[in-house]
Structures are given as structure tokens and as C-alpha cells.
């Protein structure tokens, strides 16, 4: 339920603020002596453990945070988010990142449509293309297998793939599939960074993945054009279609930039 009262004007906020001023004087090592506190501030679910006992907080802090969450109607807002309601009031849009992690058979309605099926349609396309690159059925312009990837993006389009790559580097199955391959990231427009990302790579075995939701981000577009020119110079303009792919929602701009036809009306 919407409220005209600012959260910072509520009593739970004021109580928490006063509590924080008092707890600032407490050293963390003293808090860690309380074994009951440490036990209560550690939770585990589905193989993931969260230990927040190293924060300068007490069980009273947690209670006051819960009170603040109730004052903010947080549980209600989470429910509205999962129901596909337009909780982004600034843009009058639903917040649907939860659909990206939903099981295939889940139902998340937005404006009368189940968006989960759309998500899995895109995920299936990603899986299909990735497997074709890995098994060698999608090859470069000269027929060589693509073993090297440069991911071009900035902000979340750079950090998201980087975090996943970092997390999977020590995972046994991922390491097995990555053997003989390399992944590099290019976010900076500095010519030195561009040169470093290309150093030692054979254009015949390189795939460039340009990640941008709108395909209007200046830095990403500059780097994309730079790598497009590199491929064209080394292998010829017609090779671009085999060595560059885009992750975006703006198919029109992709067609203009890479001179490729739009074959679908969703993110490919």
C-alpha cells in the first residue's frame, strides 16, 4: 500500500538511527565474544551460507531492521514484484529480474502475459548458440573453430559476465569445458586496453560478443566498431557475421551497425 510518509520520518527509522549511534562505540571483537549472537546471525539455505555476524550489529539491531521493513511494507512490495506489478513508479514498469531466475514451469504474470516463457525462449537461444560454438558447428569465416572470446561491455554488461567467469574458474566441470579456450573482457576505450585485449589473438579463431541492452552506450559502441574494423581488416568485411555477435534488445541498431538482417523480434 502506497504511503505519503517518507520512510525516514517513521518511528522505526528514528529508533534504528538512535540505536546505530549507540552501537558505534562497540568494538566488533567484543560482539564476536557473544556465541549466541554469532550463531543467530548465521543462516544456511540450499548449500549457501550467509554469515553476517562480522557486521557491527546486535540481535537488537536485527529486530529494529525487521521493524523498519514492516514500516516500509517490504513483504508486500516483494509480493507485488513477483506478481509483475509496476513497482517501478518512475518509469511505470514492472521489475522482472526475478523472472530471469525462475524455473521453466514458473508463472510470473505481467500485463496479462506470462513472461517466464519469453525468458526461457532467449535462454534456449543462448544455450543453442553457445553449444554450437563449443562443438565446432559454428566456425569462423575461414572454417577454424572459435576458441577465443572477447566480451565487450561496460557497467553491468561487463561486471555481470566477469563475476560469473570468476566464480566458475575453479568449478571442475566449467574448467573442463574451458580447456583450450580463453575469455577476455574489454570495457575501457583506452587504446592500450584495446591492444591488450587483442594481443596474441588470431582473428580466425576469435569471437567478439558485444553486450549492451540499448546498443547506444558510447564506450561500448566505440570498442565494438574498433573490433569490427579489426576483423574486417584481417579477414574481410564479410567475416564480421561469423566473428561478432550481439547481446541486446535493440535489434534495429544491431542491423545498422553490423549490416545484419533482423531475424527475430526478441533478444537473440
PyMOL commands that set and color helices and strands:
alter all, ss='L'
color gray80, all
select helices_A, chain A and resi 7-9+11-23+28-31+35-40+59-71+74-82+97-101+116-135+156-168+172-178+191-198+203-205+218-235+237-243+251-258
alter helices_A, ss='H'
color red, helices_A
select strands_A, chain A and resi 42-45+48-51+109-110+113-114+148-152+182-186+206-211+244-247
alter strands_A, ss='S'
color yellow, strands_A
deselect
rebuild
show_as cartoon
